[in-house]
């Protein structure tokens, strides 16, 4: 798949916003990034390639941005993208100068990065690597996939964090004379916390660019990627743009994910209703809180949020309905082609409620990819993450049984 124009880029971001499970940054900011860079671009062409088709000696890096979700609406396009461009440059220089030249066996064949992978599906962390690849040129391509199949609250909730060394890694600020740092820590949970603290201290800017987990094609395909999620996002985006009812959209997306996606996943309708309550507070660059839906059959479905949606439960049931890494996603009840104000995620919902506007949605669940659920170390990390939302039970699989 090639992205060559603004329209296709925005279609991709619409689907990515849906798959992100409530987080991943607002579509409005992703659109702002795309429009800002396309204003001066005459020839934009970025290849999105199946990870199995990468050359054997390809080197891939995870490219991402890190910022406070509740503040994302105030970010500028340049402030979001430039730090990651700088992080990729600094990482490549670090590997070349210190690891290749010191005959480090892991990097003996390293020349440069050939491809970038998004760290998650979401409007911002899909837009960032594509724009970075265009800015950096050098024949950089984008991997059709991501390590999560959704957006995740913290870096350690990804397969590569459970399998790949923490070093080398790179964080960078924006500007021509940017600040950058690499850290030697025990695990990715500590790394994410450390970078969050640097941001809070004002040392890395409001948005920090990240470049992590440099790996070869074989390593990438050995349990570190959910295949096809960017092409899935694009195809779901085209469904959002169709002039059909929201019920038809929901059924078409369900059929696509179960039958046509490169990594088939089950999807189920949870409820339809009006958002009647929303609350978040920021702790250590994480937005914690909840969202509740008054359903059409007069029940209440509550979603617990850690940047992204992580747990869902009906208030009249004693057990949870769904837990991450499965996804809780939104489809607006509005019929016809969706406009920008109907591409729902948590930031947009909170903004609409603050203005007194009504938010009426379908809530759907999407099963996580096997590559995530079969990673025992990763699932332990997810169980630890639940505790932040005051849930002390295990991963819940009952929806899919």
C-alpha positions as CSV (number, residue, x, y, z in Angstrom):
1,X,0.0,0.0,0.0
2,X,1.2,3.5,-0.8
3,X,0.1,6.7,0.8
4,X,0.5,9.5,-1.8
5,X,-2.1,12.1,-1.0
6,X,-3.8,13.8,1.9
7,X,-7.2,12.2,1.4
8,X,-5.8,8.6,1.7
9,X,-3.7,9.7,4.7
10,X,-6.8,11.0,6.5
11,X,-8.8,7.8,5.6
12,X,-6.0,5.8,7.3
13,X,-6.2,8.0,10.4
14,X,-9.9,7.6,10.7
15,X,-9.6,3.9,10.9
16,X,-6.6,4.2,13.2
17,X,-8.6,6.4,15.6
18,X,-11.3,3.7,15.8
19,X,-8.8,0.8,16.4
20,X,-7.0,2.8,19.1
21,X,-9.5,1.9,21.8
22,X,-10.3,5.4,23.0
23,X,-6.7,6.7,23.1
24,X,-3.9,7.2,20.6
25,X,-4.5,11.0,20.4
26,X,-7.5,12.8,18.8
27,X,-8.1,12.5,15.0
28,X,-8.3,16.4,15.0
29,X,-4.6,16.6,15.9
30,X,-3.7,13.8,13.4
31,X,-5.5,15.8,10.7
32,X,-3.7,19.0,11.8
33,X,-0.3,17.2,11.4
34,X,-1.2,15.9,8.0
35,X,-2.5,19.2,6.7
36,X,0.5,21.2,8.1
37,X,3.0,19.0,6.2
38,X,1.0,18.6,3.0
39,X,0.7,22.4,2.7
40,X,4.3,22.5,1.3
41,X,4.6,19.0,-0.1
42,X,4.3,18.4,-3.9
43,X,5.4,14.8,-4.0
44,X,4.4,12.7,-1.0
45,X,4.9,8.9,-1.3
46,X,5.4,6.5,1.5
47,X,5.3,2.7,1.1
48,X,3.5,0.6,3.8
49,X,4.9,-2.9,3.4
50,X,3.9,-6.3,4.8
51,X,6.5,-7.1,7.5
52,X,7.1,-10.6,6.0
53,X,8.2,-8.9,2.7
54,X,11.0,-6.8,4.2
55,X,14.5,-7.7,3.0
56,X,16.3,-10.3,5.2
57,X,18.9,-7.8,6.2
58,X,16.4,-4.9,6.9
59,X,16.7,-3.0,10.2
60,X,13.5,-1.6,11.7
61,X,13.0,0.9,14.6
62,X,9.9,1.7,16.6
63,X,9.2,5.4,16.1
64,X,6.8,7.2,18.4
65,X,5.8,10.3,20.2
66,X,5.1,10.7,23.9
67,X,2.9,13.4,25.4
68,X,0.2,14.1,27.9
69,X,-3.1,12.9,26.3
70,X,-5.3,15.5,27.8
71,X,-3.1,18.3,26.5
72,X,-2.8,16.9,22.9
73,X,-5.3,19.3,21.4
74,X,-2.9,22.2,22.1
75,X,0.1,20.5,20.4
76,X,1.4,21.9,17.1
77,X,2.2,19.6,14.1
78,X,5.9,20.5,14.2
79,X,6.2,20.0,17.9
80,X,4.7,16.5,17.6
81,X,6.8,15.3,14.6
82,X,10.2,16.9,14.9
83,X,11.2,15.2,18.2
84,X,10.7,11.8,16.7
85,X,12.7,12.8,13.6
86,X,15.5,13.8,15.9
87,X,15.2,10.6,18.0
88,X,15.6,8.5,14.8
89,X,18.7,10.5,13.7
90,X,20.3,10.2,17.2
91,X,19.6,6.5,17.5
92,X,21.1,5.8,14.1
93,X,24.2,7.8,15.0
94,X,24.4,6.1,18.4
95,X,24.4,2.6,16.9
96,X,26.8,3.5,14.1
97,X,29.3,5.4,16.4
98,X,29.3,3.2,19.5
99,X,27.9,-0.2,18.7
100,X,29.0,-1.0,15.1
101,X,32.4,0.5,15.6
102,X,32.9,-1.4,18.8
103,X,32.2,-4.6,17.0
104,X,29.0,-5.3,18.9
105,X,27.8,-8.7,17.4
106,X,24.1,-7.7,17.6
107,X,24.7,-4.8,15.2
108,X,27.5,-6.2,13.0
109,X,25.3,-5.8,9.8
110,X,23.8,-2.5,10.7
111,X,24.2,0.3,8.1
112,X,21.0,2.4,8.7
113,X,17.3,2.0,9.4
114,X,15.4,0.6,6.4
115,X,11.9,0.8,7.9
116,X,9.9,2.3,10.8
117,X,7.1,0.7,12.8
118,X,4.4,2.5,14.7
119,X,4.4,1.7,18.4
120,X,0.6,1.4,18.4
121,X,-2.5,2.1,16.3
122,X,-3.8,5.6,16.8
123,X,-4.2,8.9,15.0
124,X,-0.9,10.4,16.3
125,X,1.4,7.4,16.5
126,X,0.4,6.3,13.0
127,X,0.9,9.8,11.6
128,X,4.3,10.3,13.2
129,X,6.3,7.5,11.5
130,X,4.8,8.2,8.1
131,X,5.7,11.9,8.2
132,X,9.1,11.0,9.7
133,X,9.8,8.6,6.8
134,X,8.9,11.4,4.3
135,X,11.1,14.0,6.1
136,X,14.1,11.7,6.5
137,X,13.9,10.3,2.9
138,X,16.7,7.7,2.6
139,X,14.2,5.1,1.2
140,X,12.5,4.6,4.5
141,X,9.4,2.5,4.4
142,X,6.7,1.8,7.0
143,X,5.8,-1.6,8.4
144,X,2.2,-2.6,7.8
145,X,1.5,-3.6,11.4
146,X,2.2,-2.5,15.0
147,X,3.2,-4.2,18.2
148,X,-0.2,-3.8,19.8
149,X,-3.2,-3.8,17.5
150,X,-4.5,-0.9,19.5
151,X,-3.1,2.0,21.6
152,X,-1.6,1.1,24.9
153,X,-1.3,3.0,28.2
154,X,2.4,2.4,28.6
155,X,5.4,1.2,26.5
156,X,5.8,-2.0,28.5
157,X,2.3,-3.3,27.3
158,X,3.8,-4.2,23.9
159,X,5.3,-7.5,22.7
160,X,8.7,-6.0,21.9
161,X,8.9,-4.7,25.5
162,X,8.6,-8.3,26.7
163,X,11.2,-9.7,24.4
164,X,13.7,-7.0,23.3
165,X,16.6,-5.4,25.2
166,X,15.9,-1.9,26.6
167,X,19.2,-0.6,25.2
168,X,19.7,1.1,22.9
169,X,16.8,3.6,23.1
170,X,16.6,7.3,22.3
171,X,14.4,10.2,23.4
172,X,14.7,13.6,21.9
173,X,13.2,17.1,22.0
174,X,12.3,19.3,19.0
175,X,14.4,22.0,17.4
176,X,17.6,22.0,15.3
177,X,19.8,21.8,18.5
178,X,17.7,19.3,20.3
179,X,18.2,17.6,23.7
180,X,18.5,13.9,23.6
181,X,19.1,11.0,26.0
182,X,19.5,7.2,26.0
183,X,19.0,5.2,29.2
184,X,20.2,1.9,30.5
185,X,17.4,0.5,32.6
186,X,16.2,-3.0,33.6
187,X,12.9,-3.0,31.6
188,X,10.6,-0.9,29.5
189,X,8.3,-0.1,32.4
190,X,11.2,1.7,34.1
191,X,12.1,3.4,30.7
192,X,8.6,4.7,30.2
193,X,8.5,6.1,33.8
194,X,11.9,7.7,33.4
195,X,11.0,9.5,30.2
196,X,7.7,10.6,31.7
197,X,9.6,12.1,34.6
198,X,12.0,13.9,32.2
199,X,9.0,15.5,30.5
200,X,7.4,16.5,33.8
201,X,10.6,18.2,34.8
202,X,10.6,20.2,31.5
203,X,13.8,18.6,30.2
204,X,12.5,17.0,27.0
205,X,9.8,19.5,25.9
206,X,6.0,19.1,26.0
207,X,6.2,16.2,23.4
208,X,9.1,13.8,23.4
209,X,10.2,11.8,20.3
210,X,11.1,8.1,20.9
211,X,13.1,5.7,18.9
212,X,13.3,2.2,20.4
213,X,13.9,-1.5,19.9
214,X,16.1,-1.6,16.8
215,X,15.6,-5.1,15.3
216,X,16.0,-7.1,12.2
217,X,13.2,-8.4,10.0
218,X,13.4,-11.9,11.5
219,X,13.2,-10.5,15.0
220,X,10.2,-8.2,14.1
221,X,8.3,-11.2,12.7
222,X,9.1,-13.4,15.6
223,X,6.2,-12.4,17.9
224,X,6.8,-8.6,17.8
225,X,4.2,-7.4,15.3
226,X,0.4,-7.6,14.8
227,X,0.4,-7.9,11.0
228,X,-1.7,-5.7,8.8
229,X,-3.1,-3.2,11.2
230,X,-2.3,-0.1,9.0
231,X,-4.1,-1.6,6.0
232,X,-6.9,-2.6,8.4
233,X,-7.1,1.0,9.6
234,X,-7.3,2.2,6.0
235,X,-10.0,-0.2,5.0
236,X,-12.0,0.6,8.1
237,X,-11.6,4.3,7.3
238,X,-13.1,3.7,3.9
239,X,-16.1,2.1,5.6
240,X,-16.5,5.2,7.8
241,X,-16.7,7.3,4.7
242,X,-19.5,5.3,3.1
243,X,-23.0,6.7,2.9
244,X,-24.6,4.0,4.9
245,X,-26.2,3.6,8.4
246,X,-24.1,3.2,11.5
247,X,-25.5,-0.3,12.0
248,X,-24.3,-1.2,8.5
249,X,-20.9,0.2,9.2
250,X,-20.6,-1.8,12.4
251,X,-21.5,-5.0,10.5
252,X,-19.1,-4.3,7.7
253,X,-16.2,-3.6,10.1
254,X,-17.1,-6.8,12.0
255,X,-17.1,-8.8,8.8
256,X,-13.8,-7.2,7.6
257,X,-11.9,-7.9,10.8
258,X,-13.1,-11.5,11.1
259,X,-12.7,-12.5,7.4
260,X,-10.5,-10.2,5.5
261,X,-7.9,-8.7,7.9
262,X,-4.3,-10.1,7.7
263,X,-4.6,-10.8,11.4
264,X,-8.3,-11.9,11.8
265,X,-9.9,-10.8,15.0
266,X,-13.4,-11.2,16.5
267,X,-15.6,-8.1,17.1
268,X,-18.8,-7.9,19.2
269,X,-21.3,-5.2,19.8
270,X,-21.4,-4.4,23.5
271,X,-24.1,-1.7,23.8
272,X,-25.5,1.5,22.2
273,X,-26.4,4.6,24.2
274,X,-25.6,8.1,25.4
275,X,-22.4,9.0,27.2
276,X,-23.6,10.3,30.6
277,X,-20.4,10.7,32.6
278,X,-16.8,11.2,31.9
279,X,-13.9,12.0,34.3
280,X,-10.1,11.9,34.0
281,X,-7.2,13.2,36.0
282,X,-3.5,13.2,35.0
283,X,-0.9,11.2,37.0
284,X,2.6,10.8,35.7
285,X,1.6,11.7,32.1
286,X,-1.2,9.1,32.3
287,X,-4.9,10.2,32.2
288,X,-6.8,8.0,34.6
289,X,-10.6,7.9,34.9
290,X,-13.8,6.5,33.5
291,X,-16.5,6.9,30.9
292,X,-20.1,5.6,31.4
293,X,-22.8,5.0,28.8
294,X,-26.5,4.9,29.6
295,X,-27.6,2.2,27.2
296,X,-30.8,2.0,25.1
297,X,-32.0,-0.9,27.3
298,X,-31.6,1.3,30.4
299,X,-28.3,-0.2,31.8
300,X,-25.0,1.5,32.4
301,X,-21.8,0.3,30.9
302,X,-18.6,1.8,32.5
303,X,-15.2,2.0,30.8
304,X,-12.1,2.4,32.9
305,X,-9.4,4.6,31.2
306,X,-5.6,4.7,31.4
307,X,-5.0,7.0,28.5
308,X,-6.8,4.3,26.5
309,X,-9.8,2.2,27.4
310,X,-8.7,-0.8,29.5
311,X,-11.7,-2.4,31.2
312,X,-15.4,-2.4,30.6
313,X,-18.2,-3.6,32.8
314,X,-22.0,-3.4,33.1
315,X,-22.9,-1.9,36.4
316,X,-25.6,-4.6,37.1
317,X,-23.1,-7.5,36.6
318,X,-20.6,-8.7,39.2
319,X,-17.9,-9.6,36.7
320,X,-16.1,-7.5,34.1
321,X,-17.2,-7.8,30.4
322,X,-13.9,-7.0,28.7
323,X,-10.3,-6.3,29.7
324,X,-7.2,-5.1,27.7
325,X,-5.4,-6.1,25.6
326,X,-8.8,-6.6,24.0
327,X,-10.1,-3.3,22.7
328,X,-13.1,-1.1,23.6
329,X,-13.9,1.1,20.6
330,X,-16.5,3.6,19.5
331,X,-18.7,4.0,16.4
332,X,-20.9,7.1,16.3
333,X,-24.7,6.5,15.9
334,X,-24.7,9.1,13.1
335,X,-25.6,7.7,9.7
336,X,-23.9,8.6,6.4
337,X,-20.2,9.5,5.8
338,X,-18.6,10.5,9.1
339,X,-17.4,14.1,9.5
340,X,-14.4,15.0,11.7
341,X,-16.6,15.6,14.7
342,X,-17.9,12.0,14.6
343,X,-14.5,10.2,14.7
344,X,-14.8,9.4,18.4
345,X,-12.1,8.8,21.0
346,X,-11.8,9.9,24.6
347,X,-10.4,13.4,24.1
348,X,-13.2,14.4,21.6
349,X,-15.9,12.9,23.9
350,X,-14.6,14.9,26.8
351,X,-14.5,18.1,24.7
352,X,-18.1,17.6,23.4
353,X,-19.5,16.9,26.9
354,X,-17.7,20.0,28.2
355,X,-19.6,22.0,25.6
356,X,-22.9,20.4,26.6
357,X,-23.2,18.4,23.4
358,X,-24.7,14.9,23.2
359,X,-22.5,11.9,22.5
360,X,-24.4,8.9,21.2
361,X,-22.4,5.9,20.3
362,X,-22.1,2.1,19.7
363,X,-19.6,0.5,21.9
364,X,-17.8,-2.5,20.4
365,X,-15.2,-5.0,21.6
366,X,-12.4,-6.3,19.4
367,X,-10.4,-9.3,20.5
368,X,-6.7,-8.9,20.8
369,X,-4.4,-10.7,18.3
370,X,-3.0,-14.1,19.4
371,X,0.6,-12.8,19.2
372,X,-0.3,-10.5,22.1
373,X,-2.3,-12.9,24.2
374,X,0.1,-15.8,23.8
375,X,3.0,-13.8,25.2
376,X,2.9,-14.8,28.9
377,X,5.3,-12.2,30.1
378,X,3.3,-9.5,28.3
379,X,0.0,-10.7,29.8
380,X,1.5,-10.5,33.3
381,X,2.2,-6.8,32.5
382,X,-1.4,-6.3,31.5
383,X,-2.6,-7.9,34.7
384,X,-0.4,-5.4,36.6
385,X,-1.9,-2.5,34.6
386,X,-5.4,-3.5,35.7
387,X,-4.6,-2.7,39.3
388,X,-4.1,0.9,38.5
389,X,-7.8,0.9,37.5
390,X,-8.7,-0.9,40.8
391,X,-9.4,-4.3,39.1
392,X,-7.4,-7.1,40.7
393,X,-8.7,-10.0,38.6
394,X,-7.3,-11.8,35.5
395,X,-7.7,-11.2,31.8
396,X,-11.4,-11.8,30.9
397,X,-11.9,-14.1,27.9
398,X,-15.7,-14.8,28.3
399,X,-16.8,-12.6,25.4
400,X,-14.9,-14.8,23.0
401,X,-15.8,-18.2,24.4
